Amino acid sequence: MKKSLSFFMMLVLVIGMLAACGPQREAQPENTDKDNGTGENKAEEPKPEKLVVWEDTDKGIALKPAIESFEKEYGIKVEFKELGMADKIRDQLRLDGPAGNAPDVVTLPHDQIGQVVTEGLLQEIKVEDSVLETFTESSITAQMFDGKLYGLPKATETPVFIYNKALMEKAPETMDELYTQAKELTTGGQYGFLALFDNFYFAHGPIAGMGGYVFKENDGALDREDVGLNNEGAVEGAEFIQKWYSEGLFPKGIIGESGGAAMDGLFNEGKAASVMNGPWALQGMKDAGIDVGVSVMPKLPNGEPVKTFMGVKGWHVTAFTKNPYWATKLVEHITNEENAKIRFETTQEIPPVKSLIEDPVIADNEAAKAVAEQSQYAVPMPNIPEMAEVWGPMASALQTIATGKAEPKAALDDAVKTIKTNIETNHPAK
């Protein structure tokens, strides 16, 4: 009897132990990747018949090879259509998303991320560190909002120093050197250097290089309460800008909305030795017969680089996709090194892929190399909705500085006051 009882007790004990272990096994997460789009457990993630992508106008030529290799590797059909990236994609997503006709993946300029996330149009993605390490730090920062990642970068652009080799032998290393050359070359309708410094997109370079900033970054998030556009460094940057106008080194015609066309005209007519402009202007210069040289911006008088604004185009997973895992996989695939290189070769859009910066395809291309190098110093344009309140007041301040109607400190103080008031009015704190 004792033996039977002992055996029975042992059996109960074993069953109890197994029962205790059972829930622990079931409580283990099957695969966290299923919810966040990362990992390799494809067998447990149902494959959709197809994914839909919205690409930028005239850029589908670069997307096709990436789609073909994705379809071959994963057996998922991918369809795409082209829409204007600057506005059409965002506006169409607002309509098609709630109607159930949204794509799985879209491309957007990074400075729209904050607004579209706030509107519930995009979803956070999570990828392995090895994927993030593919890209430059600043380009990944540009894809983040409120400390979360909402896409992967596909291309970057930022203003650089462009010069006419017939009028300037080489790019100067410092802005002081450029200033001296400009004073020598500016005469009789000819100019040594031109920049749209009354436009905050370009003026940010010297202002930030001197120590100013738009919104302070704290723990990966931008603090809308901390605006640094009238601090000591910002004022020094504005004073640097003012002297180019006050000393007659810039013509009055490049102030205001028509300034860009006026500057392009002077350079393409051979009447300006150098300009601060973006890679988008190069084709027009070459079409005008100008033998151009391209370099990073010369360093500021304080020894710091010109911290230009950087724009980053990215790929994003929409909030409406029924297949976030595979949509994220597609984003990873079309931004990998191989496909980023193909995109550059077909569109000349410069990928922020670290391994490609030294690749001959970019390193041997003077313009691409200059943009890639300048991007290392550049600051992504703030992508929070409050940035919309910055452009107007800063443009007004810079124009009064350029025309001599206000001193830099007073103009910037007024601008910041207006910016803060508009933020409080149009973006109530949650």
N, C-alpha and C positions, 0 to 999 in steps of 0.2 A: 504493500500500500504506500509506504513511504517513497519507494522507487517511482511508483506511478504518479504520486503527488509531485515529486521533484521534477519529473519529466514534464508534467502539466505546467508547473510554475515556470520552468525554463522556456517552454513554448510561448507562454503568455508574455514573458519578458522579451523574447525575440520579436514577437509580433508588435509589441509596444515600441521597440526600438525602430523597427521598420516604419511604423506609423509616424513616429517622430521625425524620421528622415524625409518622409514623403513630401510634406508641405515645403520643406526647405528647398528641395529640388525644384518644385513647381514655382517657388517664389523667385528663383533665379531669372533675371531678365533673359528672354530668348535671344534678342538681338536689338540693342538700342538703335542700331542703324535703320531699323524699319521706320522709325518715326522721324529721323532727322536727315535721312538722305545720305548717310555715310556708310562705309564698310563694304564688305565683299560678299555678304550672304545673299547672293542673287537668287538662289534656289527657293528661298522662303518668301521672296518678294514677287508677286505676280507681275508678269510683263504685259504692258499695254500693247495694243496693236500698233499704235502710232503716238508720236509726240508732235506738238505743233510749236513752231518758233517764229517770232517776229524779229526780223533783222532790219538793219538800217538800209536806207535807199542806196542802191547801186553797190551794195557790199556783199550780195549773195554769192558772188564769184569766189569769195574767200570762205564762205560757209559750206559750199557744196562738198569739197574734199573731206571736211571734218564730218559731215553727215554720212557720207559714204562709208568712211571707216568705222563710224559708230554703228551703223546698220549692220555692217559685216561682223563686227565683234559681238554685238548684243542681240541681233535679230529683231530689232524694233525699227519700224519705219518712221522716218522723220520728215515732216513737211514744213516748209517755211514760206513766208511772204515778206515783202519789203514794205516798210512804212517809214515816214520821216521820224528820225530818232528824237529830234529836239522837242517835238510837241505832239505829233500825230500818234505815236505809240502810247504815250501816257493818256492822251485824251480818249483814244479808242478803247483802251483797257478800262477806263472808267465806265464806258457804256457796255462793252461786251462781257465784262466780268459778271456783273449782277444778272445779265441776260443768259448766262450759261454758255457763251461763245468764246471765252477767253483762251488764249494759248497757254501752253505749259511754261514756256521760257520766253523772255523778252530782253532786248538790249536797251539800256537807258544811260544818259549822262549821269555821273555820280551825284551831281548837285541836286538832282530831283529825288534822290532816295528818301530823304526825310519826309518830304511831302507825301509821296505815294505810299510809304509805310504807314504814315499817320492816317491815310485814307483807307488802309486795309487792302491794298492792291498787291503787295509783295509779302512773302513769308521768309522768315529767318532760315538760313541754311547752316549746316554744320559739316565740316570736312576735316579730314586728317591733317595733322600738322605738316606732313610731308607735302601736301597740296599747297598749303599756305606759303611754305618756304620756297615755292617755285617763283613767287612774285616779289617785287620790291615792297618794302615795308609801307611806304607812303601810298602805294596803289591799293594795298589791302585796307589801310586806314580809310581810304576814300570809299570803300565798299561797306563801311560800318556806320551804324546809326544807333545811338544810345547804348553803345557797348556791344551790339550784336551784329553779326555778319549777314549781309543781305545779297551777296553776289560775289563773283570772281571777275577780276579785271581782264579786258581784252585789248585795250589800247590806251595810250596816254598822249597828251599834247600839252605843250607849254611854250610861252614865248622864248625866243633865243635872239642872239645877235647875228644880224645878216648884213653883209657889206658887199659893195661893188668893188671887185678886184681891180678894176681899171682906175678907181679913185682912192682906194685904200689898200696898201700892200698886204697887210695882215690884221687880224683882230687884236686890239689892245688888250692887255691883261687887267687893267684897272680902269675904273670910271674917271679917275683923275687924268690918266693918260688920254682917254677918249675926249675929255673936256678940253684939254690943250689942243688936240688935233682939230676938234670941232671949231674952236675959235679961229684957227688958222684957215680952215676950209670954208667957213661960212662967210660968203661975200658975193655980191652981185646976183642974188637969186639962187646961189648954190649953198648947200648945207652939209655940215659934217656928220651930224647925227640927228635923227628924229625919233620921237616916241610919243605915244598917245597918253601922256601922263595926266591928262584931265579925265581919263577913263580909269575907274578904280581897278578894273581887271589888270591893267598894265601898271598903274601906280602902286599896287600892292607890293610889287617887287622891291623898290627902294624903301617903302614904308616898313615892310616886315623885316627887310634886311637890316634896318636901323634899330629894330626892336619893337615895332608896333605889332599888333595882332587884331584879328576880328573878334573872335570869341576864345576865351581861355579854354584849353583842353585839360580836363580833370578825369583821370582814370578812364581814358578812352571815350569820354563823352564831352561835348562842347557845352560850356556854361554860358547861357544867353545873358546872364546877369553881369558877366565880366567882359566888357567891351574895351579893347585896348587900342582904339584908333585915335586917341588924343593923349596918350602917354608921352613921355619924354622922347622915346625913340621914334614914335610916329611923327611927332613935330619935327624932329631932325630930318626925317625922310621927306616931309613936305617942304622943308626949307631947301633941301637938295633939289627937289623938283622945281621949285619956284625960280631958282637961278637960271635955269635953261630958258625960261620965258623972259625973265626980267632983263637978261643980257642979250636978248634978240637972237639966241641960237635956234629957237623954234619960230617958224612963221605963225602969224595970228590965224591963218586959215586952217590950221590943224586942231583947232579947239572946237568942241561941239560935235553934233551928230555927223557932220560931213567930214570930220577930221580924218577918218580912216581912208576915205577915197582920195582926199587931198594928199595924204602922206604916200599912199601907194602910187599916185600919179607922179609925184616928185621923184620917187626912187626909180620907177620904171622909165622915166624920161632921162635918167642919168643926172638928176639935179640934187641927189642926196647920196652921200658916200656910204652911209650906214643907217640902219633902223633897228628898232626892237619890234619884232613881229613874230607871228607863229608860223609853223610849217605849212599851214593852209595857204600862205601867200607866195610860196616858192614857185609854183607852177606859172602864175601870172608874171612873175619876175623873169623867169626863163623864157616865156613866150615873148617878152618884150626885148629879148636879146641881151639881157644883163648876165655877165659872168659873175655869179654870186659865190661868196664864201659864207660859211655858217659856223658859228662857234657858240660856246656858252657865254652868258652875259659877263662882261668884265666885273671884277670885284669892286665893291663900294669903298668909299674913303675910309671906312672903319675896318677894312680888311675882310668884311663878311661878304658872302655871295649875295647876289640879287635873288631874293626869295620870291620868284614868280608864282603866280597862281597856276595850279595844274588841274587840267580836266581829265577825268578817267572815264572811259566808256566801259561798261560792264555787262555781264550776263546775269539775269536774275530769274528766280523761280516765282511764278505768280501765286497769289493766295488762292487761286481758283483751280489749280491743277488737281486732278484726282490721283496723280502719280508723282508725289514729291521726291520719292527715292530716285526714280529713273530720270526725272527732270534734273535733279542735282547731278546725277551721273553724266548726263548730257553736258551740263555746264562745265563739269570737270574736264570732260573729253575735248570740247571745242576750245578750251583755253590752255591745253597742255602745250609743252614746248614745240612739238612737231606741228601742231595746227596753228600755233601762234606765229611760227616762222612762215608757214604758207600764207597766213593773212598778211604779213608784212610784204612778202614778195608780190602779192597780187593787188594790194590796196595801198601800200606804203604807210599804213597805220602802224605806229610803233608799239610793240607789245612790252609791258613792264615785267617781262620774264628775265630774271637775273642772268641765267645762263646764256641768253641771246645778246646781252649787251656787248660781250666780247666776241661774239660770233662774227666771222668775216662779213656775213650778209648785212650786219648793222655797222660793225666797226669800220668797214671799208666804205661806208656811205657817210659822207661828211655831215649831211643834214640830220640823218637818223642818229648818228653818234652824238651830235650836239644836243638834240632833244633828249636823248637817253641820259646824257651827263647832267644837263640842266635839271632834269626831273629829280635827280638825287637831292637837289637843293630846294626844289619846289614844294609848295604847300597846297594840298588839295583844297579846292574851294569848299567852304563850309556847306554841308548838305542838310542842315536843319532848316525847317520852314522859316525861322526867324531871319535867315539870310536875305530874304526878299525885302526886308526893311532897310538893308544896308546900302544897296546900290544907288538909289536916288539921292539920299542925303550926302553920300560921299562924292557923287558926281557934281553936285552943286558946290560942295566945299572946294573940290579940286579946281573947278572952273573959276571960282572967285580968287583962288590962290594964283592960278595961271594968268589971270587978267590983271592981277594986282589990286583987286577990289577989297581984299581982306588979307590979313596976316595969317600965316599957317595955324598958330595956336588958337586964335579966335574962331577961324573957320572950322577947325576940327572939333573944338568944344561944342559949337552949334550943331555940327553933324551928329555927334554922339548923343547929344541931348535929344535930337529928333529921332534918332534910331531907337533909343530906349523908350521914348514915349510911344512910338509906333508899335514896338514889340508888346508893350503893356496893353495897348488898345486892341491890336489885331490878333494877338496870341496870348490870351489870358492864361495865367499859370494854372496848372491842374491841381 
